[in-house]
Amino acid sequence: MNIKNLFKDINKKEWLMIVIMIFFIIIITSIPHIYGFLNTPDDFSYLGRQALNSHDTPVYFSYLEQVKQGEWLFKNLFTSESQTKIIFNPFWLGVGLIGKLFLLPVTLTFQIARILLIPILIIISYLFISFVLENKGKRKICFILLLFSSGLGALFSNWLILFYHSSYGYINWSMDLWVPESNIFFTFYHTPHLIASLSLILLIFLFILLAFENNKKFYSILAGIFALFLFQFHPFHIPTIFGILSVYLLFLCIKYKKIKWNLIKHFIILILISLPSIIYHLLTLKYNWLTWQKAIQNVCLTPSFLMTLISYGLLIILALIGLISIFKNKKYKNDKFLFLIIWPITQLLLIYSPLNFQRRLTEGLHVGIVLLASFGLFFIYNFLKNKMKSVNFELFVNNKLLIFFVFILFFALSNIVILWKDVNFIYAQSDIFYISNNKKIAIKWLAQNTNDEAIIFSSPINGNIIPAFSARTVYAGHGVETAFYLEKIKEIEWFFKNNKNDAKKYQFCKKNKIDYLFYGNEEKKLGEFNPEEKDYLEKIYQNKEVNIYKIKL
């Protein structure tokens, strides 16, 4: 099988189904955002983000805003330490350039990128399924299962949460309700860079398998180029790609009782082409202390194994049955099916490896599990067809409404819950989804009237949103991006808590090279601090909600 034949093997009915699924996924994942935009209160603007991980979205907006202001290399705007612009992120740069070309606001650029990438991931997913499955009917079932399945978090998490706590000190929640990498539907709904990274993971696996099968360097070169791009903007997946492929090659060597140099050479090609991205990240970690500090703060541990099982629910059971059916029918002798076995097992081990970003490694695991689960589903279908009376079995199989409700309840309920929760937040006009126009105007004033080296002091809430619309640096604004975040939060609380210690507060501003104070409703809520009474502060901007002061240094 080569890539040209793979495309030819997909008939018109399959392409029609793909197109229908593309439009359906785009519409259903855009409903909360359409409702949010239409429900925007007077004098507010819609932010176009999710409630879950809402603090991360301004980081992506800040990259887009930096591109709008003419930057090609980025800097971390959420921490005040001196730094150079060394962040090269080709994905957000590309998205930002498109937004800049069409004069789009960053919020709209973000959503358009998400929508445009959905068809790409759906088509790549179907290509991979077609590479594995020759039967067109089975392809369609696997495809639907992949696009819409999740875990049992919506059914079980609220019950388990009453008595089960993780060893990490926080409630251990099912990943299908809060980790966007955990399944493909959540990825579609969340952010464009996750859609792009999952697309690249599948392309890397597809083309390296084609390289192994056809012994063509062209395919391994393409796989290497995809890896180069992926690792540059999302290096978390280096262990996933290299780990799974290394284990796969090891088992092939064991299977054939010899070192498969003809396959290993393609893996080496992939590594060599992607090496510049790996070297880039290793050098920045070694020589840029801020990058290292961010890396050690970026703790994303995987929940307990019990919660992981719930996160994938019945898919895990079906995958185990699929694994048995592959061994029973000796399909594992086909290298393609051996890869399907090794992929999810290796990745399950990786998400519990001694890395502080374990949870990030869940991306792609859903695809591997679903592919195995589809074999389990086919096995159960054939078993029941042979064991049950044909009339009863046909009645069940032909009852599409019953199958639909069973699928929703046991496979897709968590996806509905995610969408529904955001709709409820939007209905309540939560601050997560909206920013007042006065605040937004004040932030944009900073972009137009301060230099790009300015440091803004504010509450953590405003510190999280200021870089998104101004491309200006804040003292603290993000739990991972801000160096020594917890210490800085305490300093912010101390600063705004009372109206005393003016000399110390002035020295604090000088020491940390703070240029401006952003003072709005969030800052007022932190304490009794009154900037109008401070002779080291000069008011330079005012509207109904926000005052901005310059520090007299």
C-alpha positions, 0 to 999 in steps of 0.5 A: 500500500502506498499513499496514492493507493490509500487515497484511491481506495477511499470511495465516494460514499466514504468521502461523503461521510467524511465531509458530513462529519467535518461539517457536523463536528465544526457545527457542534463544537462551535455551538457554545462559541456562537451562543457565547458571542450572541449572548455577549452583555452590553459593554463586554466582548466575548473571549472565545475560550473554554472554562477548562484551562481558560488560563492557558488561552491568553498565552496563545493569544499573546503569541498571536498579538506579538505577531500582529505587532511584527514579531517573529520570535516570541518572548514569555510575557507572563513573567517579569524577568529580563529575557531575549526573544528566543521562542520560535514557535512555527505553529503560532507564528503561522496562525498569527501571520494569517490573522495579521494578513486579514486584520483579524482580532486574536480571538477570531484568529484562534477560532478560525484556526481551530475550525480550519484544522478540524477537516485536516485531522478528520481526513488524516484520521480516516486515512490512518483507519483506511491503512489499517482496515480494508473493510469499508463498513468496519472503517466507518464504524471505527471512524464514528467510534474515534470521532465521538467516543470518550470515557465514563467520567460523566457517569462515575466521577461525581460519585468517586470524587466524594471519597477518592483523592489523589496522592498529589493533593488534589481531587483526582478527576476523570481525564475525559472531563478536563484533559483535552488531549485525552480524546479526539472530540475534546481536542476538536473543541479545545485549541488549534495547536492540539488539533495540529499536533495530533494530526502530525502524530498520526502523519508521522506514524502513517508515513513511517509505517508506509516507509517500513512497508514500501522501503521508500526513503521518501516516506521516512523523509516526510515523517521526519519533516512532520516530526521536525515541525511537531517537536518545534512547537510541541516537544512533549511528544518526543517520548511518544514518537520515539518510545512507540517506534523504538518498542515496535522496532524491537519487537520486529527484530524479535519476531524476525530473529534478526536486526531489521536494518532496512527498517531501522534506517528509516527510523534513523532518517526520521530522527536525523531530520527532526534533530534540529528541533530537539537540539533547539529545545535542549540548548534553551533548557541548558542555557536559558534559565527561564525556559528551565524554570518553566519546564520544572513548573510545568507539572502535569501528572497523570491521575491514578490508574483507576481514573485513567480506566474511567477516562477511557471507560468501555473503550478499554474493555473493547480494546482488551477484547480486540487484543485477544481477537488479534492474538486468537486469529494470529493477526499479530503476524502482520506487522501492521497489527503488531503496531496496533498492539504496541502503540496503546500499551507503550503509551499507557506506560509512558503516561506513568513514566518519571516525567513531570509532564506525564499527562501531556503524553496522553495525546494520541492514546485515544486513537490507539485505544479506539483502533484496538477497541474496534477489533473488539467490537467486531469480535463481539458482533460476530460472537453474538451473531453466531450465539444469539437467535438471528431474529433477536439479534437483527432487531437489536442491530437494526434499532438505530435509535436504541444504538444511538442512545446506548452510544451516547450514554456509555461512550459520548456523555462526557463530550456532551457534559463538556459542551453543556458546562460551557453553555451554562457558564456562558448563560451565567455570563461568567468572567471566564468568557467575557471581558469588559470593553473598558478593561479591553480598551485600557489594555489596548492603550498599553499596547499603543502607549508603552514600549515592548519592554514595559512591565505591568503590575496587576492582580493575577487575574488581569495579569493573565489577560493583559498580554493577550491584547497588548503583547506587554509583559506582566509581573505575574499572570500564569501558574507555569509561564510565570517564574516563581509564581507562588512567591509572586502571588504572595508579593501581589497580595502584600502589595494590595492588602493595605495602604501602608509601607509606601517606602517598601512598595516603592523599592519593590517596584524599583527592584523588579523594574516595574513600569506601570500599575494596572488598577481595576476592579480585581485589584480593588478587591485585593485590599485597601491599597489606594494608588491616588494617595501615592506620590510615587505613582502618576496617573496616565490613563483613566476610564470608568473601570481602569486606572493606569499609573506610571511608576516614578523611578 
